[in-house]
Amino acid sequence: MNFYREKRMAKKPASTEVAIHELIAGRWSPRAYSSEPVSRDQLRAVLEAARWAPSSYNAQPWRFVVFDRSVDEVAFKKAFATLVPFNQGWNAPAPVLIAVTAHTLTSKGDVNRCALYDAGAAAMSLVLQAHALGLAAHQMSGFDVNAFRTTFELPKDVEPIAMISLGHYGDVDKLDPVLREREKAPRQRVALAEIAYGGGWKKAF
Ligand SMILES: Cc1cc2nc3c(=O)[nH]c(=O)nc-3n(C[C@H](O)[C@H](O)[C@H](O)COP(=O)(O)O)c2cc1C
């Protein structure tokens, strides 16, 4: 079973300019899922990882809404329906969707300028923990934010930011040909020199 799982876990390590930790280099955004459920323990572990993210004033503005097909199929289908058609296509077998949301106001009612930043940090912890567990996780902005807000009756100050699909790696060859090619293509990033400046805007690091 372990061997089978290893075999299924497609790997696309980053070709880094400098050596970095495997957990970071090895995480990627797969689109080939199997329909095997994610265990409750695994779900609790990825949420726990998110919980320990840092945040401005330790405000912890993130809130995650978990849609587990094997626990509440009706709710799962409602969340799934908010995905854009492209994302619905490759997510058809995915067993879990997690909505990443954040309280955008502080307890005093002021705008929390860092709420989305903090929620993004928590989401990154979540997907890294998923990778550490051998699970596939894929973040998505392609969903109908207003439909999600209405369907799940979110409070006014809560912003739905992203959806994360979570599951076990599936068969890449079952994807349509275009996505299959993308799934196998190397991961790309702009050069380190383009994202890091030293001592001033656009000054070489
Ligand atoms: C906030 C966010 C939104 C994204 N939205 C989508 C999406 O709607 N659909 C999709 O297929 N991929 C989506 N992605 C995945 C990105 O395309 C992917 O992270 C990027 O191409 C880099 O690939 P990698 O994660 O494998 O390194 C999203 C990623 C992030 C972080």
The ligand as an SDF file (V2000), in Angstrom:
LIG
                    3D

 31 33  0  0  0  0  0  0  0  0999 V2000
   -4.3030   32.3980   -4.3920 C   0  0  0  0  0  0  0  0  0  0  0  0
   -4.1390   31.3680   -5.4780 C   0  0  0  0  0  0  0  0  0  0  0  0
   -5.1510   31.1940   -6.4020 C   0  0  0  0  0  0  0  0  0  0  0  0
   -5.0440   30.2010   -7.3880 C   0  0  0  0  0  0  0  0  0  0  0  0
   -6.1110   29.9680   -8.2200 N   0  0  0  0  0  0  0  0  0  0  0  0
   -6.0910   28.8970   -9.0430 C   0  0  0  0  0  0  0  0  0  0  0  0
   -7.2690   28.5230   -9.7490 C   0  0  0  0  0  0  0  0  0  0  0  0
   -8.3440   29.1240   -9.6330 O   0  0  0  0  0  0  0  0  0  0  0  0
   -7.1880   27.4460  -10.5750 N   0  0  0  0  0  0  0  0  0  0  0  0
   -6.0460   26.7330  -10.7430 C   0  0  0  0  0  0  0  0  0  0  0  0
   -6.0490   25.7640  -11.5100 O   0  0  0  0  0  0  0  0  0  0  0  0
   -4.9100   27.0460  -10.0490 N   0  0  0  0  0  0  0  0  0  0  0  0
   -4.9150   28.1020   -9.2010 C   0  0  0  0  0  0  0  0  0  0  0  0
   -3.8050   28.4180   -8.4460 N   0  0  0  0  0  0  0  0  0  0  0  0
   -2.5820   27.6090   -8.5730 C   0  0  0  0  0  0  0  0  0  0  0  0
   -1.4630   28.3970   -9.2650 C   0  0  0  0  0  0  0  0  0  0  0  0
   -1.7140   28.4130  -10.6450 O   0  0  0  0  0  0  0  0  0  0  0  0
   -0.1080   27.7400   -8.9210 C   0  0  0  0  0  0  0  0  0  0  0  0
    0.1420   27.8860   -7.5500 O   0  0  0  0  0  0  0  0  0  0  0  0
    1.0330   28.3730   -9.7110 C   0  0  0  0  0  0  0  0  0  0  0  0
    0.8830   28.1060  -11.0840 O   0  0  0  0  0  0  0  0  0  0  0  0
    2.3810   27.8560   -9.2720 C   0  0  0  0  0  0  0  0  0  0  0  0
    2.4060   26.4620   -9.3590 O   0  0  0  0  0  0  0  0  0  0  0  0
    2.8510   25.5510   -8.1190 P   0  0  0  0  0  0  0  0  0  0  0  0
    1.9090   25.8530   -6.9850 O   0  0  0  0  0  0  0  0  0  0  0  0
    2.6980   24.1260   -8.6250 O   0  0  0  0  0  0  0  0  0  0  0  0
    4.2510   25.8970   -7.7850 O   0  0  0  0  0  0  0  0  0  0  0  0
   -3.8730   29.4040   -7.4830 C   0  0  0  0  0  0  0  0  0  0  0  0
   -2.8460   29.6050   -6.5380 C   0  0  0  0  0  0  0  0  0  0  0  0
   -2.9770   30.5640   -5.5580 C   0  0  0  0  0  0  0  0  0  0  0  0
   -1.8720   30.7220   -4.5370 C   0  0  0  0  0  0  0  0  0  0  0  0
  1  2  1  0
  2  3  1  0
  2 30  2  0
  3  4  2  0
  4  5  1  0
  4 28  1  0
  5  6  2  0
  6  7  1  0
  6 13  1  0
  7  8  2  0
  7  9  1  0
  9 10  1  0
 10 11  2  0
 10 12  1  0
 12 13  2  0
 13 14  1  0
 14 15  1  0
 14 28  1  0
 15 16  1  0
 16 17  1  0
 16 18  1  0
 18 19  1  0
 18 20  1  0
 20 21  1  0
 20 22  1  0
 22 23  1  0
 23 24  1  0
 24 25  2  0
 24 26  1  0
 24 27  1  0
 28 29  2  0
 29 30  1  0
 30 31  1  0
M  END
$$$$
